[in-house]
Amino acid sequence: MIDLNTLVEETGAESGLVFNIDGILVESVNLEYDGNVAAMIGMILKMCLEMSEDVNTGELKQVMIKNHDGIVVANKDQGDNCVALLTKDISKMGLLLRKMDTIFSN
């Protein structure tokens, strides 16, 4: 089980959420409209998963969304479990990507 509070604290992310691929929220930290965000990121992950299958590039593991005001890093495990971290500090991108690479391997 993912300790979301610890994950957010260790990475310095502003917020985070745990949800399933269908966008059903399980838990969130410091996030307004968390159900809507879970649904939207779940849809993005599902579309990217289908695209990965269609173009035969292997199984989807991670999606990163970068905009002018921050980044979102979302990971999916072997099943339907997902976790996402959000930050407005672009300098934390490397730390978020590295930490997110380890969350489902433990």
Gaussian input, Z-matrix of N, CA and C with variables (Angstrom, degrees):
# hf/3-21g

backbone

0 1
 N
 C     1     B1
 C     2     B2     1     A1
 N     3     B3     2     A2     1     D1
 C     4     B4     3     A3     2     D2
 C     5     B5     4     A4     3     D3
 N     6     B6     5     A5     4     D4
 C     7     B7     6     A6     5     D5
 C     8     B8     7     A7     6     D6
 N     9     B9     8     A8     7     D7
 C    10    B10     9     A9     8     D8
 C    11    B11    10    A10     9     D9
 N    12    B12    11    A11    10    D10
 C    13    B13    12    A12    11    D11
 C    14    B14    13    A13    12    D12
 N    15    B15    14    A14    13    D13
 C    16    B16    15    A15    14    D14
 C    17    B17    16    A16    15    D15
 N    18    B18    17    A17    16    D16
 C    19    B19    18    A18    17    D17
 C    20    B20    19    A19    18    D18
 N    21    B21    20    A20    19    D19
 C    22    B22    21    A21    20    D20
 C    23    B23    22    A22    21    D21
 N    24    B24    23    A23    22    D22
 C    25    B25    24    A24    23    D23
 C    26    B26    25    A25    24    D24
 N    27    B27    26    A26    25    D25
 C    28    B28    27    A27    26    D26
 C    29    B29    28    A28    27    D27
 N    30    B30    29    A29    28    D28
 C    31    B31    30    A30    29    D29
 C    32    B32    31    A31    30    D30
 N    33    B33    32    A32    31    D31
 C    34    B34    33    A33    32    D32
 C    35    B35    34    A34    33    D33
 N    36    B36    35    A35    34    D34
 C    37    B37    36    A36    35    D35
 C    38    B38    37    A37    36    D36
 N    39    B39    38    A38    37    D37
 C    40    B40    39    A39    38    D38
 C    41    B41    40    A40    39    D39
 N    42    B42    41    A41    40    D40
 C    43    B43    42    A42    41    D41
 C    44    B44    43    A43    42    D42
 N    45    B45    44    A44    43    D43
 C    46    B46    45    A45    44    D44
 C    47    B47    46    A46    45    D45
 N    48    B48    47    A47    46    D46
 C    49    B49    48    A48    47    D47
 C    50    B50    49    A49    48    D48
 N    51    B51    50    A50    49    D49
 C    52    B52    51    A51    50    D50
 C    53    B53    52    A52    51    D51
 N    54    B54    53    A53    52    D52
 C    55    B55    54    A54    53    D53
 C    56    B56    55    A55    54    D54
 N    57    B57    56    A56    55    D55
 C    58    B58    57    A57    56    D56
 C    59    B59    58    A58    57    D57
 N    60    B60    59    A59    58    D58
 C    61    B61    60    A60    59    D59
 C    62    B62    61    A61    60    D60
 N    63    B63    62    A62    61    D61
 C    64    B64    63    A63    62    D62
 C    65    B65    64    A64    63    D63
 N    66    B66    65    A65    64    D64
 C    67    B67    66    A66    65    D65
 C    68    B68    67    A67    66    D66
 N    69    B69    68    A68    67    D67
 C    70    B70    69    A69    68    D68
 C    71    B71    70    A70    69    D69
 N    72    B72    71    A71    70    D70
 C    73    B73    72    A72    71    D71
 C    74    B74    73    A73    72    D72
 N    75    B75    74    A74    73    D73
 C    76    B76    75    A75    74    D74
 C    77    B77    76    A76    75    D75
 N    78    B78    77    A77    76    D76
 C    79    B79    78    A78    77    D77
 C    80    B80    79    A79    78    D78
 N    81    B81    80    A80    79    D79
 C    82    B82    81    A81    80    D80
 C    83    B83    82    A82    81    D81
 N    84    B84    83    A83    82    D82
 C    85    B85    84    A84    83    D83
 C    86    B86    85    A85    84    D84
 N    87    B87    86    A86    85    D85
 C    88    B88    87    A87    86    D86
 C    89    B89    88    A88    87    D87
 N    90    B90    89    A89    88    D88
 C    91    B91    90    A90    89    D89
 C    92    B92    91    A91    90    D90
 N    93    B93    92    A92    91    D91
 C    94    B94    93    A93    92    D92
 C    95    B95    94    A94    93    D93
 N    96    B96    95    A95    94    D94
 C    97    B97    96    A96    95    D95
 C    98    B98    97    A97    96    D96
 N    99    B99    98    A98    97    D97
 C   100   B100    99    A99    98    D98
 C   101   B101   100   A100    99    D99
 N   102   B102   101   A101   100   D100
 C   103   B103   102   A102   101   D101
 C   104   B104   103   A103   102   D102
 N   105   B105   104   A104   103   D103
 C   106   B106   105   A105   104   D104
 C   107   B107   106   A106   105   D105
 N   108   B108   107   A107   106   D106
 C   109   B109   108   A108   107   D107
 C   110   B110   109   A109   108   D108
 N   111   B111   110   A110   109   D109
 C   112   B112   111   A111   110   D110
 C   113   B113   112   A112   111   D111
 N   114   B114   113   A113   112   D112
 C   115   B115   114   A114   113   D113
 C   116   B116   115   A115   114   D114
 N   117   B117   116   A116   115   D115
 C   118   B118   117   A117   116   D116
 C   119   B119   118   A118   117   D117
 N   120   B120   119   A119   118   D118
 C   121   B121   120   A120   119   D119
 C   122   B122   121   A121   120   D120
 N   123   B123   122   A122   121   D121
 C   124   B124   123   A123   122   D122
 C   125   B125   124   A124   123   D123
 N   126   B126   125   A125   124   D124
 C   127   B127   126   A126   125   D125
 C   128   B128   127   A127   126   D126
 N   129   B129   128   A128   127   D127
 C   130   B130   129   A129   128   D128
 C   131   B131   130   A130   129   D129
 N   132   B132   131   A131   130   D130
 C   133   B133   132   A132   131   D131
 C   134   B134   133   A133   132   D132
 N   135   B135   134   A134   133   D133
 C   136   B136   135   A135   134   D134
 C   137   B137   136   A136   135   D135
 N   138   B138   137   A137   136   D136
 C   139   B139   138   A138   137   D137
 C   140   B140   139   A139   138   D138
 N   141   B141   140   A140   139   D139
 C   142   B142   141   A141   140   D140
 C   143   B143   142   A142   141   D141
 N   144   B144   143   A143   142   D142
 C   145   B145   144   A144   143   D143
 C   146   B146   145   A145   144   D144
 N   147   B147   146   A146   145   D145
 C   148   B148   147   A147   146   D146
 C   149   B149   148   A148   147   D147
 N   150   B150   149   A149   148   D148
 C   151   B151   150   A150   149   D149
 C   152   B152   151   A151   150   D150
 N   153   B153   152   A152   151   D151
 C   154   B154   153   A153   152   D152
 C   155   B155   154   A154   153   D153
 N   156   B156   155   A155   154   D154
 C   157   B157   156   A156   155   D155
 C   158   B158   157   A157   156   D156
 N   159   B159   158   A158   157   D157
 C   160   B160   159   A159   158   D158
 C   161   B161   160   A160   159   D159
 N   162   B162   161   A161   160   D160
 C   163   B163   162   A162   161   D161
 C   164   B164   163   A163   162   D162
 N   165   B165   164   A164   163   D163
 C   166   B166   165   A165   164   D164
 C   167   B167   166   A166   165   D165
 N   168   B168   167   A167   166   D166
 C   169   B169   168   A168   167   D167
 C   170   B170   169   A169   168   D168
 N   171   B171   170   A170   169   D169
 C   172   B172   171   A171   170   D170
 C   173   B173   172   A172   171   D171
 N   174   B174   173   A173   172   D172
 C   175   B175   174   A174   173   D173
 C   176   B176   175   A175   174   D174
 N   177   B177   176   A176   175   D175
 C   178   B178   177   A177   176   D176
 C   179   B179   178   A178   177   D177
 N   180   B180   179   A179   178   D178
 C   181   B181   180   A180   179   D179
 C   182   B182   181   A181   180   D180
 N   183   B183   182   A182   181   D181
 C   184   B184   183   A183   182   D182
 C   185   B185   184   A184   183   D183
 N   186   B186   185   A185   184   D184
 C   187   B187   186   A186   185   D185
 C   188   B188   187   A187   186   D186
 N   189   B189   188   A188   187   D187
 C   190   B190   189   A189   188   D188
 C   191   B191   190   A190   189   D189
 N   192   B192   191   A191   190   D190
 C   193   B193   192   A192   191   D191
 C   194   B194   193   A193   192   D192
 N   195   B195   194   A194   193   D193
 C   196   B196   195   A195   194   D194
 C   197   B197   196   A196   195   D195
 N   198   B198   197   A197   196   D196
 C   199   B199   198   A198   197   D197
 C   200   B200   199   A199   198   D198
 N   201   B201   200   A200   199   D199
 C   202   B202   201   A201   200   D200
 C   203   B203   202   A202   201   D201
 N   204   B204   203   A203   202   D202
 C   205   B205   204   A204   203   D203
 C   206   B206   205   A205   204   D204
 N   207   B207   206   A206   205   D205
 C   208   B208   207   A207   206   D206
 C   209   B209   208   A208   207   D207
 N   210   B210   209   A209   208   D208
 C   211   B211   210   A210   209   D209
 C   212   B212   211   A211   210   D210
 N   213   B213   212   A212   211   D211
 C   214   B214   213   A213   212   D212
 C   215   B215   214   A214   213   D213
 N   216   B216   215   A215   214   D214
 C   217   B217   216   A216   215   D215
 C   218   B218   217   A217   216   D216
 N   219   B219   218   A218   217   D217
 C   220   B220   219   A219   218   D218
 C   221   B221   220   A220   219   D219
 N   222   B222   221   A221   220   D220
 C   223   B223   222   A222   221   D221
 C   224   B224   223   A223   222   D222
 N   225   B225   224   A224   223   D223
 C   226   B226   225   A225   224   D224
 C   227   B227   226   A226   225   D225
 N   228   B228   227   A227   226   D226
 C   229   B229   228   A228   227   D227
 C   230   B230   229   A229   228   D228
 N   231   B231   230   A230   229   D229
 C   232   B232   231   A231   230   D230
 C   233   B233   232   A232   231   D231
 N   234   B234   233   A233   232   D232
 C   235   B235   234   A234   233   D233
 C   236   B236   235   A235   234   D234
 N   237   B237   236   A236   235   D235
 C   238   B238   237   A237   236   D236
 C   239   B239   238   A238   237   D237
 N   240   B240   239   A239   238   D238
 C   241   B241   240   A240   239   D239
 C   242   B242   241   A241   240   D240
 N   243   B243   242   A242   241   D241
 C   244   B244   243   A243   242   D242
 C   245   B245   244   A244   243   D243
 N   246   B246   245   A245   244   D244
 C   247   B247   246   A246   245   D245
 C   248   B248   247   A247   246   D246
 N   249   B249   248   A248   247   D247
 C   250   B250   249   A249   248   D248
 C   251   B251   250   A250   249   D249
 N   252   B252   251   A251   250   D250
 C   253   B253   252   A252   251   D251
 C   254   B254   253   A253   252   D252
 N   255   B255   254   A254   253   D253
 C   256   B256   255   A255   254   D254
 C   257   B257   256   A256   255   D255
 N   258   B258   257   A257   256   D256
 C   259   B259   258   A258   257   D257
 C   260   B260   259   A259   258   D258
 N   261   B261   260   A260   259   D259
 C   262   B262   261   A261   260   D260
 C   263   B263   262   A262   261   D261
 N   264   B264   263   A263   262   D262
 C   265   B265   264   A264   263   D263
 C   266   B266   265   A265   264   D264
 N   267   B267   266   A266   265   D265
 C   268   B268   267   A267   266   D266
 C   269   B269   268   A268   267   D267
 N   270   B270   269   A269   268   D268
 C   271   B271   270   A270   269   D269
 C   272   B272   271   A271   270   D270
 N   273   B273   272   A272   271   D271
 C   274   B274   273   A273   272   D272
 C   275   B275   274   A274   273   D273
 N   276   B276   275   A275   274   D274
 C   277   B277   276   A276   275   D275
 C   278   B278   277   A277   276   D276
 N   279   B279   278   A278   277   D277
 C   280   B280   279   A279   278   D278
 C   281   B281   280   A280   279   D279
 N   282   B282   281   A281   280   D280
 C   283   B283   282   A282   281   D281
 C   284   B284   283   A283   282   D282
 N   285   B285   284   A284   283   D283
 C   286   B286   285   A285   284   D284
 C   287   B287   286   A286   285   D285
 N   288   B288   287   A287   286   D286
 C   289   B289   288   A288   287   D287
 C   290   B290   289   A289   288   D288
 N   291   B291   290   A290   289   D289
 C   292   B292   291   A291   290   D290
 C   293   B293   292   A292   291   D291
 N   294   B294   293   A293   292   D292
 C   295   B295   294   A294   293   D293
 C   296   B296   295   A295   294   D294
 N   297   B297   296   A296   295   D295
 C   298   B298   297   A297   296   D296
 C   299   B299   298   A298   297   D297
 N   300   B300   299   A299   298   D298
 C   301   B301   300   A300   299   D299
 C   302   B302   301   A301   300   D300
 N   303   B303   302   A302   301   D301
 C   304   B304   303   A303   302   D302
 C   305   B305   304   A304   303   D303
 N   306   B306   305   A305   304   D304
 C   307   B307   306   A306   305   D305
 C   308   B308   307   A307   306   D306
 N   309   B309   308   A308   307   D307
 C   310   B310   309   A309   308   D308
 C   311   B311   310   A310   309   D309
 N   312   B312   311   A311   310   D310
 C   313   B313   312   A312   311   D311
 C   314   B314   313   A313   312   D312
 N   315   B315   314   A314   313   D313
 C   316   B316   315   A315   314   D314
 C   317   B317   316   A316   315   D315

   B1=1.4540
   B2=1.5297
   B3=1.2839
   B4=1.4633
   B5=1.5259
   B6=1.3219
   B7=1.4593
   B8=1.5283
   B9=1.3188
   B10=1.4602
   B11=1.5228
   B12=1.3237
   B13=1.4679
   B14=1.5244
   B15=1.3238
   B16=1.4654
   B17=1.5210
   B18=1.3303
   B19=1.4591
   B20=1.5289
   B21=1.3166
   B22=1.4687
   B23=1.5270
   B24=1.3271
   B25=1.4656
   B26=1.5334
   B27=1.3302
   B28=1.4681
   B29=1.5295
   B30=1.3141
   B31=1.4629
   B32=1.5230
   B33=1.3181
   B34=1.4512
   B35=1.5160
   B36=1.3245
   B37=1.4693
   B38=1.5271
   B39=1.3136
   B40=1.4583
   B41=1.5226
   B42=1.3329
   B43=1.4611
   B44=1.5204
   B45=1.3180
   B46=1.4559
   B47=1.5120
   B48=1.3155
   B49=1.4539
   B50=1.5216
   B51=1.3198
   B52=1.4564
   B53=1.5184
   B54=1.3281
   B55=1.4559
   B56=1.5174
   B57=1.3283
   B58=1.4656
   B59=1.5264
   B60=1.3131
   B61=1.4652
   B62=1.5304
   B63=1.3303
   B64=1.4610
   B65=1.5239
   B66=1.3357
   B67=1.4575
   B68=1.5094
   B69=1.3314
   B70=1.4619
   B71=1.5284
   B72=1.3182
   B73=1.4567
   B74=1.5230
   B75=1.3268
   B76=1.4610
   B77=1.5244
   B78=1.3328
   B79=1.4624
   B80=1.5228
   B81=1.3333
   B82=1.4680
   B83=1.5192
   B84=1.3270
   B85=1.4594
   B86=1.5226
   B87=1.3306
   B88=1.4710
   B89=1.5251
   B90=1.3073
   B91=1.4622
   B92=1.5212
   B93=1.3190
   B94=1.4535
   B95=1.5287
   B96=1.3032
   B97=1.4698
   B98=1.5297
   B99=1.3147
   B100=1.4602
   B101=1.5234
   B102=1.3161
   B103=1.4632
   B104=1.5185
   B105=1.3243
   B106=1.4687
   B107=1.5224
   B108=1.3234
   B109=1.4637
   B110=1.5251
   B111=1.3324
   B112=1.4713
   B113=1.5241
   B114=1.3202
   B115=1.4659
   B116=1.5325
   B117=1.3260
   B118=1.4674
   B119=1.5298
   B120=1.3329
   B121=1.4653
   B122=1.5260
   B123=1.3332
   B124=1.4667
   B125=1.5185
   B126=1.3233
   B127=1.4650
   B128=1.5287
   B129=1.3196
   B130=1.4692
   B131=1.5199
   B132=1.3316
   B133=1.4641
   B134=1.5230
   B135=1.3262
   B136=1.4691
   B137=1.5343
   B138=1.3352
   B139=1.4628
   B140=1.5247
   B141=1.3316
   B142=1.4701
   B143=1.5224
   B144=1.3213
   B145=1.4641
   B146=1.5226
   B147=1.3181
   B148=1.4661
   B149=1.5256
   B150=1.3344
   B151=1.4586
   B152=1.5254
   B153=1.3337
   B154=1.4694
   B155=1.5185
   B156=1.3249
   B157=1.4617
   B158=1.5242
   B159=1.3317
   B160=1.4672
   B161=1.5238
   B162=1.3243
   B163=1.4630
   B164=1.5272
   B165=1.3314
   B166=1.4620
   B167=1.5316
   B168=1.3497
   B169=1.4627
   B170=1.5215
   B171=1.3102
   B172=1.4588
   B173=1.5115
   B174=1.3043
   B175=1.4601
   B176=1.5282
   B177=1.3207
   B178=1.4599
   B179=1.5191
   B180=1.3080
   B181=1.4582
   B182=1.5226
   B183=1.3330
   B184=1.4539
   B185=1.5208
   B186=1.3337
   B187=1.4599
   B188=1.5256
   B189=1.3269
   B190=1.4514
   B191=1.5238
   B192=1.3133
   B193=1.4583
   B194=1.5246
   B195=1.3155
   B196=1.4624
   B197=1.5197
   B198=1.3368
   B199=1.4549
   B200=1.5246
   B201=1.2983
   B202=1.4633
   B203=1.5222
   B204=1.3231
   B205=1.4617
   B206=1.5165
   B207=1.3281
   B208=1.4530
   B209=1.5127
   B210=1.3380
   B211=1.4653
   B212=1.5258
   B213=1.3171
   B214=1.4613
   B215=1.5185
   B216=1.3198
   B217=1.4561
   B218=1.5226
   B219=1.3235
   B220=1.4653
   B221=1.5218
   B222=1.3174
   B223=1.4614
   B224=1.5187
   B225=1.3349
   B226=1.4600
   B227=1.5204
   B228=1.3363
   B229=1.4596
   B230=1.5235
   B231=1.3280
   B232=1.4667
   B233=1.5265
   B234=1.3117
   B235=1.4606
   B236=1.5158
   B237=1.3152
   B238=1.4594
   B239=1.5222
   B240=1.3141
   B241=1.4570
   B242=1.5213
   B243=1.3305
   B244=1.4610
   B245=1.5213
   B246=1.3108
   B247=1.4549
   B248=1.5247
   B249=1.3208
   B250=1.4639
   B251=1.5194
   B252=1.3132
   B253=1.4571
   B254=1.5188
   B255=1.3247
   B256=1.4547
   B257=1.5205
   B258=1.3210
   B259=1.4585
   B260=1.5240
   B261=1.3128
   B262=1.4612
   B263=1.5189
   B264=1.3296
   B265=1.4599
   B266=1.5275
   B267=1.3268
   B268=1.4657
   B269=1.5312
   B270=1.3280
   B271=1.4665
   B272=1.5309
   B273=1.3199
   B274=1.4680
   B275=1.5262
   B276=1.3239
   B277=1.4596
   B278=1.5272
   B279=1.3141
   B280=1.4600
   B281=1.5141
   B282=1.3282
   B283=1.4599
   B284=1.5235
   B285=1.3316
   B286=1.4616
   B287=1.5227
   B288=1.3254
   B289=1.4654
   B290=1.5216
   B291=1.3182
   B292=1.4687
   B293=1.5272
   B294=1.3185
   B295=1.4691
   B296=1.5206
   B297=1.3222
   B298=1.4644
   B299=1.5236
   B300=1.3250
   B301=1.4636
   B302=1.5212
   B303=1.3273
   B304=1.4656
   B305=1.5203
   B306=1.3129
   B307=1.4701
   B308=1.5208
   B309=1.3081
   B310=1.4605
   B311=1.5257
   B312=1.3287
   B313=1.4642
   B314=1.5198
   B315=1.3331
   B316=1.4693
   B317=1.4997
   A1=109.54
   A2=116.29
   A3=122.47
   A4=109.63
   A5=116.50
   A6=121.95
   A7=106.45
   A8=115.80
   A9=121.34
   A10=112.27
   A11=117.57
   A12=120.19
   A13=111.24
   A14=116.82
   A15=121.08
   A16=110.94
   A17=117.19
   A18=121.58
   A19=111.14
   A20=116.72
   A21=121.28
   A22=110.04
   A23=116.44
   A24=120.74
   A25=111.92
   A26=117.41
   A27=121.33
   A28=112.96
   A29=117.16
   A30=120.39
   A31=112.88
   A32=116.93
   A33=120.07
   A34=113.00
   A35=116.63
   A36=120.52
   A37=109.22
   A38=116.45
   A39=119.72
   A40=111.87
   A41=116.10
   A42=119.23
   A43=110.14
   A44=114.35
   A45=120.27
   A46=110.62
   A47=115.56
   A48=119.88
   A49=111.05
   A50=114.02
   A51=123.10
   A52=105.87
   A53=116.54
   A54=121.23
   A55=108.09
   A56=116.43
   A57=117.94
   A58=109.54
   A59=115.98
   A60=121.62
   A61=111.97
   A62=116.90
   A63=120.83
   A64=111.98
   A65=116.80
   A66=120.68
   A67=114.62
   A68=117.50
   A69=120.85
   A70=108.49
   A71=115.66
   A72=122.26
   A73=111.03
   A74=116.08
   A75=122.59
   A76=109.80
   A77=116.22
   A78=121.70
   A79=109.06
   A80=115.66
   A81=118.99
   A82=109.82
   A83=115.19
   A84=122.75
   A85=107.84
   A86=115.89
   A87=122.26
   A88=113.58
   A89=117.50
   A90=119.33
   A91=110.70
   A92=115.12
   A93=121.13
   A94=108.49
   A95=117.58
   A96=123.14
   A97=111.18
   A98=116.03
   A99=121.05
   A100=113.67
   A101=118.00
   A102=120.57
   A103=112.15
   A104=116.11
   A105=120.30
   A106=111.33
   A107=116.61
   A108=120.65
   A109=109.96
   A110=117.22
   A111=120.84
   A112=110.78
   A113=116.95
   A114=120.80
   A115=111.14
   A116=116.86
   A117=120.07
   A118=112.07
   A119=117.03
   A120=119.25
   A121=109.98
   A122=117.23
   A123=120.33
   A124=111.51
   A125=116.85
   A126=120.84
   A127=110.77
   A128=116.95
   A129=120.51
   A130=110.17
   A131=117.05
   A132=120.58
   A133=111.32
   A134=116.10
   A135=119.64
   A136=110.67
   A137=116.88
   A138=120.07
   A139=111.16
   A140=116.85
   A141=120.31
   A142=111.25
   A143=117.01
   A144=121.49
   A145=110.51
   A146=116.44
   A147=120.98
   A148=111.21
   A149=117.00
   A150=119.74
   A151=110.61
   A152=117.28
   A153=121.28
   A154=111.06
   A155=116.22
   A156=120.35
   A157=110.86
   A158=116.97
   A159=121.18
   A160=112.74
   A161=116.93
   A162=119.77
   A163=112.03
   A164=115.46
   A165=122.42
   A166=112.80
   A167=115.53
   A168=120.04
   A169=112.63
   A170=117.37
   A171=120.51
   A172=111.84
   A173=114.32
   A174=120.91
   A175=111.13
   A176=116.23
   A177=121.87
   A178=110.27
   A179=115.99
   A180=121.56
   A181=111.53
   A182=116.46
   A183=119.52
   A184=111.24
   A185=114.72
   A186=121.44
   A187=107.21
   A188=116.29
   A189=121.12
   A190=108.33
   A191=115.14
   A192=121.49
   A193=106.69
   A194=116.52
   A195=121.23
   A196=108.00
   A197=115.27
   A198=119.51
   A199=108.77
   A200=116.95
   A201=120.50
   A202=112.81
   A203=116.80
   A204=120.34
   A205=114.39
   A206=118.80
   A207=119.29
   A208=112.75
   A209=114.25
   A210=120.08
   A211=110.73
   A212=113.71
   A213=123.07
   A214=105.82
   A215=116.87
   A216=121.73
   A217=106.50
   A218=116.20
   A219=121.25
   A220=109.48
   A221=115.77
   A222=122.11
   A223=110.41
   A224=114.59
   A225=122.53
   A226=107.57
   A227=116.66
   A228=118.99
   A229=110.36
   A230=117.48
   A231=121.91
   A232=111.89
   A233=116.55
   A234=121.11
   A235=110.57
   A236=115.33
   A237=120.68
   A238=113.08
   A239=118.15
   A240=122.05
   A241=110.54
   A242=115.10
   A243=120.73
   A244=109.72
   A245=115.31
   A246=121.86
   A247=107.62
   A248=115.92
   A249=120.75
   A250=109.45
   A251=115.28
   A252=122.60
   A253=108.32
   A254=116.49
   A255=122.35
   A256=109.37
   A257=116.86
   A258=121.18
   A259=109.87
   A260=114.78
   A261=120.61
   A262=111.27
   A263=117.12
   A264=122.73
   A265=109.61
   A266=116.60
   A267=122.40
   A268=111.68
   A269=117.59
   A270=119.90
   A271=112.12
   A272=117.84
   A273=121.63
   A274=112.72
   A275=117.39
   A276=121.18
   A277=112.25
   A278=118.09
   A279=121.16
   A280=112.27
   A281=116.58
   A282=121.07
   A283=111.12
   A284=117.14
   A285=120.55
   A286=111.33
   A287=116.90
   A288=120.15
   A289=111.07
   A290=116.51
   A291=120.63
   A292=111.35
   A293=116.74
   A294=120.58
   A295=110.96
   A296=117.00
   A297=120.43
   A298=111.30
   A299=117.63
   A300=120.47
   A301=112.27
   A302=117.01
   A303=120.31
   A304=114.56
   A305=119.00
   A306=118.89
   A307=114.83
   A308=118.62
   A309=119.60
   A310=112.49
   A311=117.27
   A312=119.30
   A313=111.92
   A314=117.46
   A315=120.90
   A316=111.45
   D1=138.54
   D2=-178.65
   D3=-83.96
   D4=130.53
   D5=172.96
   D6=-90.76
   D7=94.36
   D8=-172.79
   D9=-63.70
   D10=-40.22
   D11=178.85
   D12=-59.27
   D13=-44.41
   D14=178.77
   D15=-65.52
   D16=-41.70
   D17=179.50
   D18=-60.71
   D19=-45.13
   D20=178.18
   D21=-63.83
   D22=-44.03
   D23=-179.13
   D24=-64.78
   D25=-45.76
   D26=-177.45
   D27=-65.75
   D28=-31.36
   D29=-177.56
   D30=-93.23
   D31=-16.55
   D32=-176.34
   D33=76.83
   D34=14.50
   D35=177.08
   D36=-66.66
   D37=153.09
   D38=177.29
   D39=-76.57
   D40=-32.21
   D41=-177.25
   D42=-156.50
   D43=167.17
   D44=178.93
   D45=-158.77
   D46=163.26
   D47=177.37
   D48=-152.21
   D49=151.30
   D50=174.02
   D51=-116.59
   D52=134.66
   D53=-175.80
   D54=-158.27
   D55=175.09
   D56=174.81
   D57=-104.14
   D58=171.84
   D59=-174.76
   D60=-61.53
   D61=-20.95
   D62=177.41
   D63=-84.99
   D64=2.07
   D65=176.93
   D66=85.15
   D67=14.17
   D68=178.61
   D69=-83.42
   D70=118.28
   D71=-176.73
   D72=-69.62
   D73=135.59
   D74=174.80
   D75=-106.06
   D76=-44.45
   D77=-177.01
   D78=-158.95
   D79=150.26
   D80=174.42
   D81=-145.43
   D82=158.86
   D83=177.96
   D84=-133.42
   D85=124.85
   D86=173.76
   D87=55.66
   D88=42.44
   D89=-176.83
   D90=-135.09
   D91=118.09
   D92=174.55
   D93=-79.20
   D94=146.02
   D95=-178.58
   D96=58.78
   D97=39.90
   D98=-174.53
   D99=-60.70
   D100=-34.76
   D101=177.55
   D102=-64.38
   D103=-41.28
   D104=177.84
   D105=-66.82
   D106=-41.78
   D107=179.81
   D108=-64.43
   D109=-43.16
   D110=177.81
   D111=-59.86
   D112=-42.80
   D113=179.86
   D114=-63.91
   D115=-42.99
   D116=-178.75
   D117=-68.66
   D118=-45.54
   D119=179.48
   D120=-67.25
   D121=-36.58
   D122=175.99
   D123=-59.51
   D124=-41.94
   D125=178.86
   D126=-65.97
   D127=-41.94
   D128=177.75
   D129=-60.86
   D130=-46.47
   D131=179.16
   D132=-61.74
   D133=-42.12
   D134=-179.33
   D135=-64.07
   D136=-42.20
   D137=178.70
   D138=-65.40
   D139=-41.06
   D140=178.28
   D141=-67.32
   D142=-35.84
   D143=176.49
   D144=-61.64
   D145=-46.40
   D146=178.94
   D147=-65.60
   D148=-38.57
   D149=177.65
   D150=-64.18
   D151=-42.91
   D152=178.40
   D153=-58.99
   D154=-39.86
   D155=178.08
   D156=-68.70
   D157=-42.32
   D158=-178.24
   D159=-63.99
   D160=-38.93
   D161=-178.44
   D162=-95.71
   D163=4.78
   D164=173.80
   D165=56.67
   D166=49.90
   D167=179.54
   D168=-105.91
   D169=12.86
   D170=179.40
   D171=98.53
   D172=-179.12
   D173=-175.74
   D174=-79.66
   D175=137.10
   D176=179.60
   D177=-66.96
   D178=135.84
   D179=177.73
   D180=-120.04
   D181=-42.16
   D182=-170.69
   D183=-150.94
   D184=145.77
   D185=174.02
   D186=-128.92
   D187=135.50
   D188=175.53
   D189=-120.75
   D190=131.74
   D191=176.86
   D192=-115.66
   D193=121.47
   D194=179.96
   D195=-118.67
   D196=129.85
   D197=174.72
   D198=-132.42
   D199=-172.12
   D200=-176.45
   D201=-67.72
   D202=-22.46
   D203=-174.23
   D204=-111.13
   D205=11.45
   D206=178.18
   D207=148.83
   D208=-166.84
   D209=-179.37
   D210=-138.17
   D211=156.98
   D212=171.85
   D213=-126.50
   D214=129.11
   D215=174.54
   D216=-119.12
   D217=123.26
   D218=-178.41
   D219=-125.20
   D220=132.51
   D221=178.42
   D222=-118.24
   D223=150.36
   D224=176.50
   D225=-124.27
   D226=138.90
   D227=177.58
   D228=-88.45
   D229=-168.63
   D230=-179.21
   D231=-65.49
   D232=-25.40
   D233=177.75
   D234=-96.24
   D235=-131.37
   D236=-178.43
   D237=-113.58
   D238=14.08
   D239=-178.34
   D240=-86.14
   D241=139.38
   D242=-177.39
   D243=-136.53
   D244=153.23
   D245=173.87
   D246=-140.82
   D247=143.19
   D248=179.22
   D249=-136.14
   D250=143.80
   D251=173.87
   D252=-121.05
   D253=142.85
   D254=-179.32
   D255=-126.45
   D256=136.51
   D257=176.08
   D258=-146.86
   D259=149.76
   D260=175.27
   D261=-94.32
   D262=-5.81
   D263=-177.99
   D264=-98.14
   D265=99.73
   D266=-177.43
   D267=-58.81
   D268=-27.81
   D269=-178.63
   D270=-65.53
   D271=-14.53
   D272=178.65
   D273=-88.16
   D274=1.54
   D275=-175.27
   D276=-56.69
   D277=-47.60
   D278=-178.94
   D279=-60.51
   D280=-43.92
   D281=179.03
   D282=-63.49
   D283=-44.49
   D284=178.79
   D285=-61.81
   D286=-46.43
   D287=-179.71
   D288=-61.82
   D289=-43.51
   D290=-179.01
   D291=-65.75
   D292=-46.96
   D293=-179.12
   D294=-65.41
   D295=-40.77
   D296=-178.85
   D297=-66.37
   D298=-27.06
   D299=176.80
   D300=-64.79
   D301=-21.47
   D302=-175.68
   D303=-100.34
   D304=-11.97
   D305=-168.53
   D306=-67.65
   D307=-33.97
   D308=-179.53
   D309=-98.21
   D310=-0.12
   D311=179.74
   D312=-92.57
   D313=-9.49
   D314=-179.50
   D315=-87.13

